Amino acid sequence: MDRRQFLLGGGALLSLPTLAQELALQPRAQGQNPTDHLRPYTEIGNYTDDRDRVFMFFSYACPYCEKYAPGIVEWGRTLPEPVQLVRVPLLTTERVSQSAASAFYVVREVAPQRIDEFDALAYAAASNAYTPEAFPDVLRKMKLPREAIQNALNKQVTKDRFARAILLSRRYKANVTPHFGIGGRYATNANFTNGDYSLLVQLLNGLVSQVITSA
């Protein structure tokens, strides 16, 4: 697919002003800035190292992530090359989020083909008890060798991924989930579309298109 012909399902390149007008017709969430509806995203800068990436920040404690992430991952597979969707566990100062991220990156390093299995178990574990111990328990349930887990945690690539996740969470001002960082320039989430995930995907399409056409 021609990168400059990134089309929506309707077959037309999404106009961000048009989408902003559509969103402006919808009721605003309580407490929302009265000017937010004029631009359904925030501009975070121009980080060229992120140009070909769409980051999805998620948490295993987030029911919306569990519900919508599979569909968004499928959407990510439709992105024109070289744009890729990258999942990023949201990291906070809470130890439980660090435990979840560590387990996610262990599976990504040791058994990437089992990441869907890990996701299912992690969401189930978090719904029962969102504690730091829940995610090592998931790794044990998957019967990953203890030595392989420790080796993965000690690898520089895992440490780099962890540090990168922290940097990206700050760069894109991710404080809700799911949250999206697009092309080093934009950030958005379902709060901007009043919880409408279909409209959110249209918005993501438009933002990706904007990054591509301005390259």
Residue, then its C-alpha position, 0 to 999 in steps of 0.5 A: m500500500d502506498r504510504r500516502q494513500f492510507l485509507l479508512g474503511g469508507g475509502a477516503l483519507l480522514s480529515l482531522p478538521t472534519l472529525a473535530q467538527e463531528l466530535a464537537l457535536q457530541p456532549r462533553a464529559q463533565g469537567q472537560n475543558p470547554t475548548d477540548h472538543l475543538r481538537p480531539y487530541t493533544e500535540i506532544g512535540n515532534y519526536t522523529d524517532d517515533r515517526d513510524r510508531v503508534f504506541m498503545f499504553f495499557s494496564y492489566a487492571c483496565p477492563y477497557c484494555e481487556k475488551y478493546a485491545p484485541g480489536i486495536v491490535e487487529w487494526g494495527r496489522t492494517l497500518p501501512e508499512p513501516v508504521q507499526l503498533v507497539r503495546v506499552p504497559l503503563l508504568t507508574t510509581e506503583r510496584v504493581s505496575q512495575s511487576a506487570a511490566s516486568a512480566f510482560y517484557v519477560v514473556r516478550e523476550v522468552a516466549p513472544q509467541r505466547i504473549d496472547e496466553f500471558d495477556a489472558l492470564a494477566y487480565a484474569a489475575a488482575s481482576n481477582a487481585y491486582t497485586p505485585e505477586a499476581f504477575p510472577d504467579v502468571l509466569r509460574k502458571m505458564k511454566l516458564p523456567r525460573e532461570a529463563i525468567q531471571n536471565a530475561l530480567n537481567k538482559q540489557v534489552t529488557k532493561d532498555r525496554f523497561a526504560r523506554a516504556i517509562l520515557l514513552s509514558r512521560r512523553y505521551k502524558a499517559n495517565v489513563t488507559p488505553h492511551f495512544g501516542i502517534g508518530g512522535r506528535y500526537a496523543t489521544n484516548a477514548n476520553f476525546t471521543n466520549g468513550d466511542y471506540s469506533l470513533l477513536v479508531q477513525l481518529l487514530n487513522g486520521l492522526v496516522s495519516q497526518v503524520i504520514t502526509s507531513a513526513 
